[in-house]
Amino acid sequence: MVADGTIAAVVALAVTVSLPCFLYGAWIMIDNDPVTWGVLTWHLKYILTGLALTTVPLALWMFPRLFGLAGHSAQFGGYAVIHAFLGLTAYAFLLFGFTGIVRIFRAKYEHDLYNAYDEDVLLDEIGGERMSHWRSRLRVGVFGYTFFWILAWLTGLTRYAIRYI
């Protein structure tokens, strides 16, 4: 059986490697105007890779250990609770932002702006009167996810250092 510290090191590495994926995925969107279908899929490759590198360890290793599942004792104390709270808050912001992403994607897709970009067509015009609301939700969701993800990551690294180094 693999030692607990070894698994913790692999989890810490996987989550840490997701940060450059998130940053590069964000840079792709910031640096490219217009956002075409190719740019969007290029962006999503990095963002989804980052999410997988974070979510898979969460679901398969962190979550069962926190709640005492799969033969582990529950870890409801100190850094574990703070780490879990910050991580879950990050995912809550991600879901909040996702509500905006869906509406923005749908509006651009319905008007074929991913394939035939027209700079005279404004997103606020095609998305209806609430498009600025959905764009704000996206911005708040992305910022909140990033902020709380970094706090959870730093807390997790601190927990790792205290327990295994």
N, C-alpha and C positions, 0 to 999 in steps of 0.2 A: 504494500500500500504506500502511496505517495505521502510524504510528510506534510503536515499542515502548513508549515512555513514555506515549503516549496510551492504549494498551491497558492498561498497568499502572495508570494513573489510574482507568480505568473499573472494573477489577477491584477496586482498593482501595475505590472508592466502593460497588460492589455488596456487597462483604463487610461494609463498615461499615454500610450500610443494613440488613443482616440483624440487627444487634444490637437495634435497637428492635422488630423483629418478634419476636425471641425473648423480650425483656423483656415486651412486651405480651401475648404468648401465655402466658407464665408467670403474669402478673398475672390473666389471665382465670381460670385454674384456682384460684389462691389466693383470689380475691375471690368466687367463686361456689360456694355450697353449697346445694343439691345439684348435682352435675355431671350435667346432663341431656344428651340427645342434641344439643340445640341449643347448649349450652355447649361440649360436646366438639368439634363441627364448627366453631364459632367459634374455639376455641383452635387447632385443627389448621390452619385457614386461615392464621394468622399463623406458626405453627411451620413448616409446609411451605413457605411463602414464604421464610422465613429460611433454611431448609435449601437451597432452590433457589438463592438469592442467594449462598450459600457454596459449594455443591457444583458448580454449573455452571462457575464460574471455575476451581475446583480441577481438574475433569476436562478442561476444554477449553484452559486456559492454563497453570496452574501445573504440573500433572503432566507434560505433554509437555516443558516447559522444564527441569524437574528432571532427567529421564532422557535428555535430548538427543534427543527424538523430533521429527519434523516439521521437520527442518532446523535445530534449535537445538543449541547446544553444551551438554553436560551441566553442571549447576551443583552439583556435590557439594562444597561447601565452606562454612565459616563459617555465616552466618545462614541460608543456604538449607537446610542439613541440620537446623539447630535448628528452623526454621520447619516443615519437613516432619515432623519427629519430633513436635512439639507438635500439629500438625494431625491427624496420623494417630492419635495418642493420644486426641485429642478424639473422633474417629470410633469408636475402639475402645470408649470409654465409652458412646457413643451406642448402639452395638450391644448392649453389656452391659445398658443400661437398657431397650432394646427387648424383651429377653427377659421382663422383668417386665411391660411394658406389654401384651404379647400376652396373658398369663395374666389380668391384671386386667380387660382389656377383655372377654375371653371369659367370665369369671365374671359380670361385670355384665350383659353382653348376654344370657347364658343365663337370667338371673333377671329380665330386662326392667327393670333398674334405671335405664336411660337414659331410658325413656319413662314408667314408672310407679314413681317413686321412693318407697321405703318407708323412713323413717328408723329403723324398728325392725329392719331387716335390716342386719347388720354385714358388711362386706366380708370380714373374717376368717372369719366363719361360712360364707359361701357359697363361698368359694374353697378350702376345705379347710385342712388343717393347715400347708401351705406358703405360704399367702397372705402372711403377714408377711415371709417370705423374698423373695417376688416384689416386694412393696412396697418392701423395702429395696434390692433390685437396681435398681428404678426410681429411687429417691432417689439412690443412689450414681452411677448412670449419668448422671442429669441434672446432678448437682453436678460430676462429673468432666468431662463434656462442656463445661459452661459454663466451668469453671476453665481447662481446657486450650485451649478455643476462644479465650478472652480472651488467654491467653499467646501463642497462635499469631497472633492478630490484631495484638497489639502488636509481635511480632517481624516480621510482614509489613509493618506500617506503617514500622517502623524500616528494614527492607530497602528499601522504596520510597523513603524519604527519603534514604538513603545513595546509592542508584543514580540517582535521577531528579530530586532537588531540588538 
